[in-house]
């Protein structure tokens, strides 16, 4: 069930209405749990069994880890959790990739018989809920979290439908307390006894969902055909096409994924839950590390806390620090998909982070130079950072290796072949207009970081005008087909 579908809107209205009607928190939990399983079953059918398996496995292992008397037993139980979750993820997501690599390796030794591919269906959301349940058992192992006493609470944490299939990745220590304690959304709205839908939550949540629908259905979905056209076959494409296609894809993936996150966060807020933001104006990042504090925040913070720091982080030798950055980002790339292009994308970002760290360590006077604190210096930092960020979007988008290298070469070494540029712009003038509109709105959201709260706090009459304009834009440019979210593939 896609967020950008009429079915989801009806489903969500039914769920929100039921929460208002149900007057007992335990029954609210059961209803939300059933809603999550229904939502996931519609999307994944029998593969819901994997979600249930992970839930049962980590619920009981979490209890056993907490009650274990020795560190050795705790480690063994944690390894069981890691093996069970990562084993499922690896089998369903990476089996065919591993077989392809093995067959390619075997061909060098003239092995005649290839191992046949399994052609397994990729369970939607498995990368996300796997990381969620792993954070639960790891936090218990570290002594940072007590296990949930009630299975329904843990099951609801895993299956909470707004962020179930594409994040943000929520951690148990942030979500579970909201099921049983007074919650705080910076406005003192929530009540201790019930999940309660309040007017301000409703207005802010709808505003966030509308912004999410606008990002996805107006920006991302209308840019997608242009991106597909440019990258269908990059051979012999001039640099200006590669540049415009790359910029368009950067906007598409941001609109698509941050749009999903906004809808998820808004829907959760309406239902009485606060889940973390996942994006913070990433295209205004001033360095590679700043970019990863702004892009897919829940994943980057997960990788930092559960992979980078356990590897030693920056508390070890400089060389090991650079090595760890590369390892973490390559694995982060592989998390996105079983393909060489994602490894290259992650590797590029690992190199960016390592080079940035090297510059900070060896030339601190350069990074602390007053020039970079001026407006011109900040603009320079943003432009340089985004140049490399958008360069890395090419391997993320283009899977064919020869076309990928061709496109990256044309992006780096601009050929100044401008014949046909004007005609190209005129043919795609609507997409160019959308790109410019995105630039303006992204800039406004940067200089006015509280713009969503301002919109939600408009007087009802003005807010209704805003909501009507967004709905008209979304409906007018909706082609009748609900386009998949890009991150559903991961």
C-alpha positions in Angstrom: 0.0 0.0 0.0 1.7 3.2 -1.2 1.5 6.4 0.7 0.7 8.3 -2.5 -2.5 6.3 -3.1 -6.1 6.8 -2.4 -6.2 3.5 -0.6 -3.6 4.7 1.9 -5.5 8.0 2.6 -8.7 6.0 3.3 -6.7 3.5 5.4 -5.1 6.3 7.5 -8.4 8.1 8.0 -9.9 4.9 9.3 -7.0 4.2 11.7 -7.0 7.8 13.0 -10.8 7.7 13.5 -10.5 4.4 15.4 -7.9 5.8 17.7 -10.3 8.6 18.6 -13.1 6.2 19.2 -11.1 3.6 21.2 -10.8 4.8 24.8 -8.4 2.3 26.3 -4.7 2.5 25.6 -4.2 -1.3 25.5 -6.8 -1.7 22.8 -5.3 1.3 21.0 -2.0 -0.6 20.9 -3.7 -3.8 19.7 -5.5 -1.9 17.0 -2.3 -0.1 15.8 -0.5 -3.5 15.8 -3.2 -5.1 13.7 -3.1 -2.0 11.4 0.6 -2.4 11.0 0.4 -6.1 10.1 -2.5 -5.4 7.7 -0.5 -2.6 6.0 2.5 -4.8 5.7 0.5 -7.8 4.5 -1.0 -5.7 1.7 2.5 -4.7 0.6 4.3 -8.0 1.1 1.8 -10.9 1.4 3.4 -14.0 2.9 6.7 -12.2 3.5 5.1 -10.7 6.6 6.4 -14.0 8.2 9.9 -12.5 8.2 8.8 -9.5 10.1 7.0 -11.6 12.7 10.1 -13.9 12.9 12.4 -11.0 13.7 9.9 -9.6 16.2 9.7 -12.9 18.1 13.4 -13.6 17.9 14.5 -10.3 19.3 11.8 -9.9 21.9 12.8 -13.2 23.6 16.6 -12.7 23.0 16.3 -9.2 24.4 14.9 -10.6 27.7 17.6 -13.3 27.8 20.4 -10.9 27.2 19.1 -8.6 30.0 18.8 -11.6 32.4 22.1 -13.2 31.5 24.5 -13.5 34.4 27.8 -13.6 32.5 29.2 -11.5 29.7 30.0 -14.6 27.7 26.3 -15.6 27.7 25.3 -12.1 26.8 27.7 -12.2 23.8 26.4 -15.5 22.6 22.8 -14.3 22.7 23.7 -11.1 20.9 25.5 -13.1 18.2 22.3 -15.2 17.8 20.3 -12.0 17.3 22.8 -10.6 14.8 23.0 -14.0 13.0 19.3 -14.4 12.8 18.5 -10.9 11.5 21.5 -10.4 9.3 21.2 -13.9 8.1 17.7 -13.3 6.8 18.7 -9.9 5.3 21.7 -11.4 3.7 19.8 -14.4 2.3 17.0 -12.5 0.7 18.9 -9.4 -0.4 22.4 -10.6 -1.3 22.2 -14.3 -2.3 21.9 -13.6 -6.0 24.6 -10.9 -5.8 27.0 -13.3 -4.1 26.2 -16.0 -6.7 26.9 -13.7 -9.6 30.2 -12.7 -8.1 31.1 -16.3 -7.4 30.2 -17.3 -11.0 32.2 -14.4 -12.4 35.2 -15.5 -10.3 34.7 -19.1 -11.4 34.8 -18.1 -15.1 38.4 -17.0 -14.6 39.2 -20.7 -13.9 37.1 -22.0 -16.8 34.5 -23.5 -14.5 31.7 -24.6 -16.9 28.7 -24.9 -14.6 27.4 -21.7 -13.1 25.4 -21.8 -9.8 21.8 -20.9 -10.8 20.3 -17.7 -9.3 17.6 -18.0 -6.6 15.6 -15.1 -7.9 14.2 -14.4 -4.4 11.6 -11.7 -3.9 13.1 -8.8 -1.9 10.9 -8.3 1.2 9.8 -4.6 1.4 11.3 -2.8 4.4 13.6 -5.6 5.5 16.7 -3.3 5.6 14.8 -0.9 7.8 13.1 -3.2 10.3 16.2 -5.3 10.6 18.2 -2.3 11.8 15.4 -1.4 14.2 15.3 -4.7 15.9 19.1 -5.0 16.0 19.3 -1.6 17.8 17.0 -3.1 20.4 19.1 -6.1 21.3 22.4 -4.1 21.0 21.1 -1.4 23.4 20.1 -4.0 25.9 23.5 -5.7 25.6 25.2 -2.3 26.2 23.0 -1.7 29.3 21.3 1.3 27.7 17.8 -0.2 27.6 15.6 -2.5 29.6 13.7 -5.0 27.5 10.0 -4.5 26.9 7.8 -6.4 29.4 4.9 -6.7 27.0 5.2 -8.4 23.6 2.5 -6.2 22.1 4.6 -3.1 22.8 7.7 -4.5 21.2 5.7 -5.8 18.3 4.1 -2.4 17.8 7.5 -0.8 17.8 8.6 -3.1 15.0 5.4 -2.9 12.9 4.4 0.7 13.4 3.1 1.3 9.9 4.0 5.0 9.1 7.7 4.2 9.1 7.7 0.5 8.6 8.9 0.0 5.0 11.2 3.0 4.4 12.0 4.6 7.7 13.0 6.8 9.4 14.9 4.0 11.4 13.4 4.4 14.9 15.2 3.1 18.0 13.4 1.3 20.8 14.7 3.6 23.5 13.0 6.5 21.8 9.8 4.8 20.8 8.9 2.4 23.6 8.7 5.0 26.3 6.1 6.8 24.2 3.8 3.8 24.6 3.6 4.1 28.4 4.8 7.5 29.5 3.8 11.1 29.2 5.3 12.2 25.9 6.7 15.6 24.8 6.5 17.0 21.3 7.8 20.4 22.4 4.3 21.7 22.9 3.1 19.8 25.9 0.3 18.2 24.0 0.2 14.5 24.9 -1.8 12.9 27.7 -0.5 10.1 29.9 -3.5 7.7 29.7 -4.3 7.5 26.0 -3.0 8.0 22.6 -4.9 11.2 21.9 -5.2 13.2 18.7 -5.0 16.9 19.5 -5.8 19.8 17.3 -2.2 21.2 17.1 -0.8 17.7 16.4 -3.5 17.2 13.8 -2.7 20.5 12.0 1.1 20.0 12.2 0.8 16.4 11.1 -1.4 17.2 8.1 1.0 20.0 7.1 3.9 17.7 7.2 2.0 15.1 5.2 1.0 17.7 2.6 4.6 18.8 2.2 5.6 15.1 1.8 2.9 14.5 -0.9 4.0 17.7 -2.7 7.7 16.6 -2.7 6.8 13.2 -4.0 3.9 13.6 -6.3 4.7 17.1 -7.7 8.5 17.3 -7.7 9.9 13.7 -7.7 7.3 12.0 -9.9 7.3 14.8 -12.6 11.1 14.8 -12.7 11.4 11.0 -12.9 10.6 10.6 -16.6 13.2 13.2 -17.5 15.8 11.4 -15.4 14.9 8.0 -17.0 15.3 9.6 -20.4 18.7 11.0 -19.7 20.1 7.9 -18.0 18.4 5.3 -20.3 21.6 5.4 -22.4 24.3 7.9 -21.6 26.5 6.9 -24.5 27.4 9.9 -26.6 25.4 12.2 -24.4 26.9 15.7 -24.0 28.0 17.0 -20.6 25.1 19.4 -20.3 22.6 16.5 -20.5 24.6 14.6 -17.9 24.7 17.6 -15.6 21.0 18.4 -15.9 20.1 14.7 -15.5 22.2 14.4 -12.4 20.8 17.6 -10.8 17.3 16.3 -11.7 18.0 13.0 -10.1 19.4 14.6 -6.9 16.1 16.5 -6.6 14.1 13.4 -7.5 15.6 11.2 -4.9 15.4 14.0 -2.3 11.8 14.7 -3.0 11.0 11.0 -3.1 12.7 9.9 0.1 12.3 13.1 2.2 8.7 13.2 1.0 8.1 9.7 2.3 9.8 10.6 5.6 7.6 13.8 6.0 4.5 11.7 5.4 5.6 9.1 7.9 6.5 11.7 10.6 3.3 13.6 10.0 1.1 10.5 10.2 2.9 9.3 13.4 2.4 12.8 14.9 -1.3 12.7 14.2 -1.5 9.3 15.9 0.3 10.6 18.9 3.9 9.6 18.3 7.1 11.5 17.7 9.7 9.9 15.4 13.0 11.5 14.4 13.5 13.8 11.4 15.4 12.2 8.6 16.4 15.2 6.5 17.6 18.7 7.2 18.3 20.7 4.0 21.1 18.3 2.8 21.8 20.4 -0.3 23.1 23.2 1.9 25.7 21.0 3.6 29.1 22.6 3.8 31.2 19.4 4.0 30.9 15.7 3.5 30.4 15.1 7.3 27.8 17.9 7.4 26.0 16.3 4.5 25.6 13.0 6.5 24.3 15.0 9.4 21.5 16.2 7.1 20.8 13.3 4.7 19.1 10.1 5.9 19.9 11.1 9.4 18.4 8.0 11.0 20.7 5.7 8.9 23.9 7.7 9.3 23.4 8.0 13.1 22.7 4.2 13.2 25.9 3.5 11.3 27.9 5.8 13.5 26.6 4.4 16.8 26.5 0.7 15.9 29.3 0.3 13.4 31.7 3.2 13.3 32.2 3.7 17.0 32.5 -0.1 17.8 35.2 -0.2 15.1 37.1 2.4 17.1 35.7 5.6 15.6 38.2 8.4 15.8 39.7 7.3 19.1 42.3 5.2 17.4 45.1 5.9 14.9 44.4 8.3 12.1 44.9 5.7 9.5 42.4 3.3 11.2 40.0 6.2 11.4 40.2 6.8 7.7 39.9 3.1 7.1 36.8 2.8 9.3 35.1 5.7 7.5 35.6 3.9 4.2 34.4 0.5 5.6 31.3 2.1 7.1 30.3 3.9 4.0 31.0 1.0 1.7 28.7 -1.1 3.9 26.2 1.7 4.0 26.3 1.6 0.2 25.8 -2.1 0.2 22.9 -1.7 2.6 21.1 0.2 -0.2 21.3 -2.6 -2.6 23.2 -5.7 -3.8 25.0 -4.1 -6.7 28.5 -2.8 -7.5 27.1 0.7 -8.2 26.0 1.1 -4.6 29.4 0.0 -3.4 31.0 2.6 -5.6 28.5 5.2 -4.3 29.3 4.3 -0.7 33.0 4.1 -1.4 33.0 7.6 -2.9 31.3 9.0 0.2 33.8 7.1 2.3 36.7 8.7 0.4 35.0 12.2 0.8 34.7 11.7 4.5 38.3 10.4 4.9 39.8 13.3 2.8 37.8 15.8 4.8 39.1 14.3 8.0 42.6 14.3 6.7 42.4 18.0 5.8 41.0 18.8 9.3 43.8 16.8 11.0 46.7 18.0 8.9 45.6 21.5 8.0 43.4 22.7 10.9 44.3 26.3 10.1 42.6 25.9 6.7 39.3 24.6 8.0 39.3 27.2 10.7 40.2 30.1 8.3 37.9 33.1 8.8 37.2 33.0 5.1 35.0 29.9 5.5 32.9 31.8 8.2 32.0 34.5 5.7 29.0 34.3 3.4 31.2 33.9 0.4 33.2 31.2 2.1 30.1 29.4 3.2 28.7 29.5 -0.4 32.0 28.2 -1.7 31.9 25.3 0.8 28.3 24.5 -0.2 29.1 24.5 -3.9 32.2 22.3 -3.6 30.4 19.8 -1.3 27.4 19.6 -3.6 29.6 19.1 -6.6 30.9 15.9 -5.1 27.6 14.8 -3.7 25.9 15.1 -7.1 28.9 13.4 -8.8 28.2 10.4 -6.5 24.6 10.3 -7.4 25.6 9.1 -10.9 26.7 5.6 -9.7 23.7 5.5 -7.4 21.4 6.0 -10.5 23.3 4.3 -13.3 23.8 0.5 -12.9 25.6 -0.3 -16.1 29.3 0.1 -15.4 30.4 1.5 -18.8 27.6 4.0 -18.9 28.4 5.0 -15.3 32.0 5.8 -16.0 31.1 7.6 -19.2 28.6 9.8 -17.3 31.0 10.5 -14.5 33.7 11.5 -16.9 31.3 13.9 -18.7 30.3 15.3 -15.3 33.9 15.9 -14.2 35.4 17.0 -17.6 32.7 19.2 -19.1 33.1 19.0 -22.9 31.4 22.4 -23.7 29.5 20.9 -26.6 26.5 23.2 -26.3 24.9 22.4 -29.7 21.3 21.6 -29.1 21.3 22.9 -25.5 18.6 25.5 -26.2 16.4 23.0 -28.0 16.9 20.5 -25.2 15.9 23.1 -22.6 12.8 24.1 -24.5 11.7 20.4 -25.0 12.0 19.9 -21.2 10.9 23.4 -20.1 8.4 22.1 -17.6 11.0 19.9 -15.9 13.4 22.9 -15.9 10.7 25.0 -14.3 10.2 22.4 -11.6 13.9 22.2 -10.9 14.0 26.0 -10.5 10.9 25.9 -8.2 12.6 23.3 -6.1 15.7 25.4 -5.8 13.7 28.4 -4.6 11.7 26.4 -2.1 14.7 24.6 -0.8 16.4 27.9 -0.2 13.4 29.3 1.6 13.3 26.2 3.9 17.0 26.9 4.6 16.7 30.5 5.6 13.4 29.8 7.4 14.1 26.4 9.1 10.8 26.6 11.0 8.7 27.1 7.9 6.6 23.9 8.5 5.7 25.1 12.0 4.9 28.6 10.6 2.6 27.1 8.1 0.9 24.8 10.6 0.4 27.8 12.9 -1.4 29.9 10.3 -4.9 31.0 11.1 -7.3 28.3 10.0 -8.5 30.4 7.0 -5.0 31.0 5.7 -3.9 27.4 6.5 -6.9 26.1 4.6 -5.8 28.2 1.5 -2.3 26.7 1.8 -3.6 23.2 2.1 -6.0 23.6 -0.8 -3.2 24.9 -3.1 -1.0 21.9 -2.2 -3.9 19.4 -2.8 -4.8 21.0 -6.1 -1.1 20.9 -7.3 -0.9 17.2 -6.3 -4.2 16.2 -7.8 -3.7 18.2 -11.0 -0.3 16.6 -11.7 -1.3 13.1 -10.5 -1.3 10.8 -13.5 -3.5 8.1 -12.0 -0.6 5.7 -11.3 1.0 5.6 -7.8 4.7 5.6 -8.4 6.8 3.5 -6.1 9.0 5.2 -3.6 12.7 4.7 -4.6 13.7 3.5 -1.1 11.1 0.7 -1.2 13.7 -1.1 -3.3 16.2 -1.1 -0.4 
